[in-house]
Amino acid sequence: MSLSVLSRKEKERVIRRLLIQAPPGEFVNAFDDLCLLIRDEKLMHHQGECAGHQHCQKYSVPLRIDGNPVLLSHHNVMGDYRFFDYQSKLSFKFDLLQNQLRDIQSHGIIRNETEYLRNVVLCALKLYVSDHYPAGNCNVLRKTIKNKEFLIACIEDHNYETGQCWNGLWKSKWIFQVNPFLTLVTGRIFVQAHFFRCVNLHVEISKDVKESLEIVNQAQLALSFARLVEEQENKFQAAVLEELQELSNEALRKILRRDLPVTRTLIDWQRILSDLNLVMYPKLGYVIYSRSVLCNWII
């Protein structure tokens, strides 16, 4: 169905659905492409603002305020498209299309024991992220649910190489209640990659985690929490790499005409030929060269 025959409400639903489906790092590209099709600047601007707000929450879009990283999520949403940052004590709107902050306002927060614990956990988490991520960002938020205090730790790192036809995102979220002696940590690790050089391939992998932590004091809790995150994310990374390796081997076996062993070792055909003192005729040389290319490609 052509977009020209849709009603305005139907167009709004289609535009928003397409923009929300944009992979991480590709929202602006998707918006620009839709602008060429829709040719309604007012409609696109409104839908772009709404979908951009949801995109920021879904993929933990990072930005910086006073040099400190801030991760946007539904946990620091205030309403009216505003976010709140505990570190700078500022609320703001974020224009994803222009990549800029708007309507910044200052707020006060209650400095209680939970706030001090939040800062201690943030320091421990920053040390972990700086050791394990090339350009990672992290943030720790506070939230009160039914008069119970919770801390929410978020981690994000990405590599957007649109010019090389691929984008990748790693993010995780960890939540635990501030209890006197024991707390339950629930987490979710999420990886998404998009390859679009010769094919349009989307990869999404996630894992849910539940672990208990004993609480002695704030410093011990922060260090134990950072160690827990490190352990779980290392396990997840190893499992993902192993699964992708097996998937690669399986795909290669399906491509080959015969079931050949995949040794992932380079065969030096020139040395073998020299040892056997073979005479290289043009046709023989072509056959051997083809096998050499195949073996190099298998690696």
FILUM-995055 format. One line per 3 residues: number of its first residue (from 0); for each residue x, y, z negated of C-alpha. Coordinates in Angstrom, 1 decimal. Last residue first. Example, Ala and Ser with C-alpha at 12.3 -4.5 7.8 and 13.67 -1.06 7.14 Angstrom:
REM FILUM-995055
1 = 13.7/-1.1/-7.1; 12.3/-4.5/-7.8
REM end
This chain:
REM FILUM-995055
298 = 41.2/-20.0/-8.6; 39.0/-21.6/-6.0; 39.9/-18.9/-3.6
295 = 43.6/-19.8/-3.8; 42.7/-23.4/-3.1; 40.6/-22.4/-0.1
292 = 43.3/-20.1/1.3; 45.8/-23.0/1.0; 43.4/-25.4/2.7
289 = 43.0/-23.0/5.7; 46.8/-22.5/5.9; 47.3/-26.2/6.1
286 = 44.8/-26.6/8.9; 46.3/-23.7/10.8; 49.9/-25.0/10.4
283 = 48.8/-28.4/11.7; 47.3/-26.7/14.8; 50.4/-24.6/15.5
280 = 52.9/-27.4/14.7; 54.8/-27.2/11.5; 57.3/-30.1/11.3
277 = 57.3/-31.7/7.9; 60.5/-31.9/5.8; 58.6/-33.5/2.9
274 = 60.2/-31.1/0.4; 59.7/-28.1/2.7; 56.1/-28.9/3.2
271 = 55.5/-29.2/-0.5; 57.3/-25.9/-1.1; 55.1/-24.2/1.5
268 = 51.9/-25.7/0.1; 52.4/-24.2/-3.3; 49.2/-25.2/-5.0
265 = 47.8/-22.7/-7.4; 45.9/-24.1/-10.4; 42.2/-23.7/-11.2
262 = 41.7/-27.5/-11.3; 38.2/-27.6/-9.7; 37.8/-31.2/-8.6
259 = 36.1/-31.5/-5.2; 32.4/-32.6/-4.7; 32.1/-32.3/-0.9
256 = 30.5/-29.6/1.2; 31.5/-26.9/-1.2; 28.9/-24.2/-2.0
253 = 27.1/-26.3/-4.7; 30.4/-27.0/-6.5; 31.1/-23.3/-6.5
250 = 27.8/-22.5/-8.1; 28.4/-25.1/-10.8; 31.9/-23.8/-11.6
247 = 30.6/-20.2/-11.8; 27.8/-21.2/-14.1; 30.2/-23.1/-16.3
244 = 32.5/-20.0/-16.5; 29.4/-17.8/-17.2; 28.4/-20.1/-20.1
241 = 31.9/-20.2/-21.6; 32.2/-16.4/-21.4; 28.8/-15.9/-23.0
238 = 29.6/-18.4/-25.8; 32.9/-16.6/-26.6; 31.2/-13.2/-26.6
235 = 28.4/-14.4/-29.0; 30.9/-16.0/-31.4; 33.0/-12.8/-31.4
232 = 29.8/-10.7/-32.0; 28.8/-12.9/-34.9; 32.2/-12.8/-36.6
229 = 32.7/-9.0/-36.1; 29.2/-8.1/-37.3; 29.7/-10.3/-40.4
226 = 33.2/-8.7/-41.1; 31.7/-5.2/-40.8; 28.9/-6.2/-43.3
223 = 31.4/-7.6/-45.7; 33.5/-4.5/-45.6; 30.4/-2.2/-46.2
220 = 29.1/-4.4/-48.9; 32.4/-4.5/-50.7; 32.7/-0.7/-50.6
217 = 29.2/-0.2/-51.8; 29.4/-2.5/-54.8; 28.8/-6.2/-55.6
214 = 26.2/-7.1/-52.9; 25.9/-10.6/-51.5; 25.1/-10.8/-47.8
211 = 22.6/-13.1/-46.1; 22.6/-13.8/-42.3; 20.0/-13.7/-39.5
208 = 21.1/-13.2/-35.9; 19.2/-12.9/-32.6; 21.0/-13.4/-29.3
205 = 20.7/-11.7/-26.0; 21.7/-12.2/-22.3; 20.5/-10.2/-19.3
202 = 22.0/-10.6/-15.9; 20.6/-8.8/-12.8; 21.9/-9.6/-9.3
199 = 21.0/-7.7/-6.2; 23.3/-9.3/-3.6; 26.2/-8.1/-1.5
196 = 27.5/-5.2/-3.6; 24.6/-5.0/-6.2; 25.8/-6.4/-9.5
193 = 23.8/-5.4/-12.7; 24.9/-6.4/-16.1; 23.1/-6.5/-19.4
190 = 24.3/-7.7/-22.8; 22.2/-7.7/-26.1; 23.1/-8.6/-29.6
187 = 20.3/-8.6/-32.2; 20.6/-8.4/-35.9; 19.0/-9.3/-39.2
184 = 20.9/-8.9/-42.4; 19.2/-10.2/-45.5; 20.3/-8.6/-48.8
181 = 21.5/-9.8/-52.2; 22.3/-8.1/-55.5; 20.8/-4.6/-55.9
178 = 19.0/-4.3/-52.6; 19.3/-1.8/-49.7; 17.5/-3.5/-46.9
175 = 19.3/-4.7/-43.8; 19.2/-4.0/-40.1; 21.7/-4.6/-37.3
172 = 21.5/-3.5/-33.7; 23.8/-4.6/-30.8; 24.7/-3.2/-27.5
169 = 26.8/-4.2/-24.5; 26.2/-2.6/-21.1; 27.5/-3.3/-17.5
166 = 27.2/-1.6/-14.2; 28.2/-2.9/-10.7; 28.5/-1.6/-7.1
163 = 32.1/-0.3/-7.2; 30.9/3.3/-6.9; 28.2/2.6/-9.5
160 = 31.0/1.6/-12.0; 29.2/2.1/-15.3; 31.1/0.5/-18.1
157 = 29.3/0.4/-21.4; 29.7/0.2/-25.2; 27.1/0.4/-27.9
154 = 26.8/-0.3/-31.6; 23.8/0.4/-33.9; 23.6/0.1/-37.6
151 = 20.2/0.4/-39.3; 20.1/0.9/-43.1; 16.8/0.2/-44.9
148 = 15.2/1.8/-48.0; 11.9/0.4/-49.2; 8.9/2.7/-50.1
145 = 6.7/1.0/-47.4; 9.4/1.5/-44.8; 12.1/4.1/-45.4
142 = 14.8/4.5/-42.6; 18.4/5.4/-42.7; 20.7/5.4/-39.7
139 = 24.2/4.1/-38.9; 25.9/5.0/-35.6; 28.4/3.3/-33.3
136 = 30.1/4.1/-30.0; 32.6/2.0/-28.1; 35.2/3.1/-25.6
133 = 37.5/0.1/-25.2; 35.7/-1.9/-27.9; 37.2/-4.2/-30.5
130 = 39.5/-2.2/-32.8; 37.7/1.1/-32.5; 34.4/-0.7/-33.2
127 = 35.6/-2.4/-36.3; 37.0/0.8/-37.8; 33.8/2.7/-36.9
124 = 31.8/0.1/-38.7; 33.7/0.5/-42.0; 33.3/4.3/-41.9
121 = 29.5/4.0/-41.0; 29.0/1.5/-43.9; 30.5/4.1/-46.3
118 = 28.4/6.9/-44.9; 25.2/4.9/-45.2; 26.1/3.9/-48.8
115 = 26.3/7.6/-49.7; 22.9/8.2/-48.1; 21.4/5.3/-50.0
112 = 22.7/6.6/-53.3; 20.9/9.9/-52.8; 21.6/13.0/-50.7
109 = 18.1/13.9/-49.5; 18.2/15.3/-46.0; 18.0/18.9/-44.6
106 = 17.2/19.8/-41.1; 18.6/22.0/-38.3; 16.9/22.5/-35.0
103 = 18.2/22.0/-31.4; 15.7/22.8/-28.6; 17.6/21.2/-25.8
100 = 20.5/18.8/-25.4; 22.0/18.1/-22.0; 22.5/15.2/-19.5
97 = 20.5/17.0/-16.8; 18.4/14.0/-15.9; 18.6/12.6/-19.5
94 = 17.2/15.8/-21.0; 17.6/15.2/-24.8; 15.4/16.9/-27.3
91 = 16.9/17.8/-30.7; 17.0/17.3/-34.4; 20.1/18.1/-36.4
88 = 21.4/16.8/-39.7; 24.9/16.4/-38.1; 25.4/12.9/-39.4
85 = 21.8/11.9/-39.7; 20.9/12.7/-36.1; 17.2/13.1/-35.3
82 = 15.5/12.7/-31.9; 12.7/14.6/-30.3; 10.3/13.6/-27.5
79 = 7.3/15.1/-29.4; 7.9/12.5/-32.1; 10.7/12.1/-34.6
76 = 12.7/9.3/-32.9; 15.7/8.1/-34.9; 14.7/4.4/-35.0
73 = 13.4/4.4/-31.4; 17.0/4.7/-30.3; 19.5/7.4/-29.3
70 = 23.1/6.7/-30.3; 25.1/9.7/-31.6; 28.9/10.0/-31.4
67 = 30.6/12.7/-33.4; 32.5/15.6/-31.6; 30.1/18.3/-32.9
64 = 27.2/16.3/-31.3; 28.1/13.6/-28.8; 25.9/11.4/-26.6
61 = 25.2/7.7/-26.3; 22.1/6.1/-24.6; 20.9/3.3/-26.8
58 = 19.5/1.3/-23.9; 15.8/1.1/-24.7; 15.6/4.4/-26.7
55 = 17.3/6.4/-23.9; 15.1/4.8/-21.2; 12.0/5.6/-23.2
52 = 12.9/9.3/-23.2; 13.9/9.1/-19.6; 10.5/7.7/-18.7
49 = 8.6/10.6/-20.2; 11.0/13.3/-18.8; 11.1/11.7/-15.4
46 = 7.3/11.4/-15.3; 7.0/15.2/-15.9; 9.7/16.1/-13.4
43 = 8.4/13.7/-10.8; 4.9/15.2/-10.9; 6.1/18.8/-10.7
40 = 8.6/18.0/-7.9; 6.1/16.2/-5.7; 8.0/14.8/-2.7
37 = 7.1/11.2/-3.6; 9.6/9.2/-1.5; 12.7/11.5/-1.7
34 = 12.0/12.1/-5.4; 11.9/8.3/-5.9; 15.5/8.0/-4.7
31 = 16.6/10.8/-7.0; 14.9/9.2/-10.0; 16.4/5.8/-9.3
28 = 19.9/7.3/-9.1; 19.3/9.3/-12.3; 18.2/6.1/-14.2
25 = 21.2/4.0/-13.0; 23.4/3.8/-16.0; 21.3/1.2/-17.7
22 = 19.1/-0.6/-15.2; 16.0/1.2/-13.9; 12.8/-0.7/-14.9
19 = 11.5/2.4/-16.8; 11.8/4.5/-13.6; 9.8/2.0/-11.6
16 = 7.0/1.8/-14.2; 6.9/5.5/-14.6; 6.6/6.1/-10.9
13 = 3.9/3.4/-10.4; 1.8/4.6/-13.4; 2.0/8.3/-12.3
10 = 1.1/7.4/-8.7; -2.0/5.5/-10.0; -3.0/8.6/-12.0
7 = -2.5/10.8/-9.0; -4.6/8.6/-6.8; -2.9/6.3/-4.3
4 = -3.3/6.7/-0.5; 0.0/8.5/0.0; 1.9/5.9/-1.9
1 = 1.3/3.5/0.9; 0.0/0.0/0.0
REM end
